[in-house]
Amino acid sequence: MKRILAVAVFSVLLLSMPVFAQKTTVTVWFAGTPQGFMDVINNELVPEFEAANPNIDLTVSFVPWGELSTKLATAFAGGVAPDVFMHGGAATAGFAASGRLEPLDSYLAGWPDAADFGATLESGLYKGKRYLVPMFGAGRLLVYRADFFREAGLDPAKPPTTWEELRAAATALAVKKDGRLVREGLDLPIAGIDAQQIWAGLLWQNGGDFFNEDSTKAVFNSPEGVAALEFLVGFIHKDGVTDTRYDVGQSTAPPPMALGKTAMFFAVPEELNQIKTYSPEVYKEVRVALPLKRKAQVTLYSFSGLFLSKDSKHKAQAWEAIKFFGSKSSLAKINASMGTLPPRKSLATADFIAHDPNIKAFVEGMQYGKPNPNIPTWVKCRDALSRYIEKAIFGQLSPKEALDQAAAEVDKILAQQ
Amino acid sequence: MKTWRYYWRNGDRRHVMLMGYLFICPVVIYSLVTAFVPMAVSFYLSFTRYNMLTPAKWVGLANYRTILFADDLFRTALRNTAQYAVEVLPANIILSLGLAVLVNRAIRGITLFRTAYYLPVVTSIIAASMIWLWIYQPDAGLLNLLLSRFFHLPPIDWLGNPRLALHSLVLMRVWKGVGWNMVLYLAGLQGIPGYLYEAAKIDGASPAQQFRAITWPMLKPVTYYIIIMGLISTFQTFGEIYAMTRGGPLDSTTTVGFLIYQRAFSYFEMGEASAIAFILFVIIFGLSLLNVKYFQYRG
């Protein structure tokens, strides 16, 4: 009797197990904590996904960008990494080289929507494999004030298109009083990632690049790179139309363009949003220009998106989640909530873009976009480069000396790779 | 009542020992988990290359060699940190002693002043940094506003000028730390017996002489404590650097503490970061030891 009972209980347990096991939990870490973005994910997309996939439970967290890499590294080291996580395309190489990412090529092959992403899928390309489904992007374009253009006798409908025109416009737009600059012709970041990114755009426009073909050697100290840095430094030291206002860590200050302290600067869409929030009046006068052209018409565009962890135990379900967040309707909502650039071609005509000519210009500029190099030690190379660009901007080193020394340091980093 | 001594002499010693260990258990476990084990692991990591994503690889003394002999940024950081400490400590000691003498009297409303000077101490360093970022902001900041209104000075970029940035941070740090040391000095002042001053007065000593012959020597233990604690905390400076300058401009505010953070959490070079941390430990330990010797020798 006892034995029969035990067998019966055991078989009931055994039978009921698949019922419990059917529900899988997929954890997703999103990067960034803008309220609108979190609301869209939490209140709209997650319920929608769970209703459509009753067997998958989504556990979603939002990690501030500044803590993202640290938290991910700790989670991977502790064996508790999320199944799916968001990061910038430039993070691909580091994680992929450490074997923490699942290549998505075979998944993408079975997803008809993949074609709609076009070249943005290349943001997550490392050693011929794709790892990223882009969610949103940002680019750097020249932003200017139409009212200041008119005041200086320039045509706001004809923004600078070449280096020479940019320089002429900056000189015409600068306003000096008692020998002091009260309005910059062109505001430039003088340090950090921002300075490096703007120089990168000029480097590419001038036909130069960061590394050689197989990313084993720095080539950014080429004559093209030096000319680009000389051009940049010229605004400060030769023309005197740019202040050396230090702006690292000071994002709390009002945007200089909103205060009327500068006529032009190279902006990412988020900075447009800041101007809009700070002064809707000024924003009406803000315009966006397409990238400058020299040997090439190009500027930095980068995309962030979702990666699939190699450690994930539910890759099929995790891929379902990635596909869902990458769907056209999800991406429309996500990008509208942050004013970011949607990676899908079919979204270029979405409502929130059509309503704002400036965002539209950013979407239009995407065709000239180029991402940062995807190498595992990018952050370290970038910071080394930024430090030397800063030295050139402060006049401590000549542009050539700065880039030669930066190249020597970057070569050492690449050799360790 | 029977004490543990009674049981130790007459009863089960093992039981007494067990009870003792049980009582210290919470703090021992706490220190083990939060301090000693991480320290040991970090010491081990300082001999490896470890990026948290792939297993640590033993490299022997390579990290120490690189940092000590081939790392310009470490040298810059060490110099900045030393300069920071050298500026902060004396300013802090002079000011806090002065304030302590000022508020060490029984006048009405003195607690209000004591509280006011102490307030920055209990303010979080990040919150204080945000306020000082605004004070130092070149275009719209409070300091430049005052300077231009009253002295007609052109705007100064307090944090953006590589020659000024570190000093600007020193000023803020002194403001932040002076209240803490003031309280220590105040306690020290109140512990000096009044008869010493009475005797000095009878002997005809001026207030300056009283200060030199009584107050300052009697406060020596406090000063000694303040110097050691100040050295330790200034050498570990990180919060305001992270919040205000990120080590720039031109690395002029990169401190050793910030460098450790950068190596560990921007570049994920846990090995190098740990090695820098242990070098920093040796430096602080050495300085503290020197300090102890100096004070022992002098009195």
Contacts between the chains, C-beta under 8 A, distances in Angstrom:
chain1	res1	chain2	res2	distance
A	69	B	265	7.2
A	69	B	266	7.8
A	69	B	268	7.4
A	70	B	265	4.8
A	73	B	51	7.4
A	73	B	52	3.9
A	73	B	53	6.2
A	73	B	268	5.8
A	74	B	52	6.8
A	76	B	52	6.6
A	76	B	53	5.4
A	77	B	52	4.4
A	77	B	53	7.2
A	94	B	53	7.7
A	94	B	268	7.9
A	95	B	53	7.0
A	98	B	51	6.8
A	98	B	53	3.6
A	98	B	54	5.0
A	99	B	53	7.8
A	99	B	54	7.2
A	100	B	53	5.6
A	180	B	154	6.4
A	190	B	160	7.7
A	190	B	249	7.3
A	191	B	248	5.0
A	191	B	249	5.7
A	192	B	246	7.0
A	192	B	248	7.0
A	244	B	157	7.3
A	244	B	160	6.6
A	245	B	138	5.9
A	245	B	139	7.5
A	245	B	157	6.4
A	245	B	160	6.0
A	246	B	157	6.1
A	246	B	159	5.9
A	246	B	160	2.7
A	246	B	161	7.8
A	246	B	165	7.9
A	246	B	245	7.9
A	246	B	248	6.9
A	246	B	249	5.2
A	247	B	160	7.9
A	248	B	245	6.5
A	248	B	246	4.9
A	248	B	248	5.5
A	248	B	249	7.8
A	249	B	133	7.3
A	249	B	242	8.0
A	249	B	243	6.5
A	249	B	244	5.7
A	249	B	245	6.2
A	249	B	246	5.2
A	250	B	133	5.9
A	250	B	137	7.0
A	250	B	159	8.0
A	252	B	130	6.6
A	252	B	133	6.6
A	252	B	134	7.5
A	253	B	133	7.8
A	253	B	134	7.8
A	253	B	137	5.7
A	253	B	139	7.7
A	253	B	140	7.2
A	254	B	140	7.4
A	256	B	139	7.5
A	259	B	139	7.0
A	259	B	140	7.7
A	261	B	139	6.4
A	377	B	267	7.9
A	379	B	266	6.0
A	379	B	267	6.2
A	380	B	266	7.8
A	380	B	267	4.8
A	383	B	262	7.9
A	383	B	266	7.0
A	383	B	267	7.8
A	387	B	250	8.0
A	387	B	251	6.7
A	390	B	248	6.8
A	390	B	249	6.6
A	390	B	250	5.8
A	391	B	250	6.3
A	394	B	162	6.6
A	394	B	249	6.9
A	394	B	250	5.7
A	396	B	250	6.6
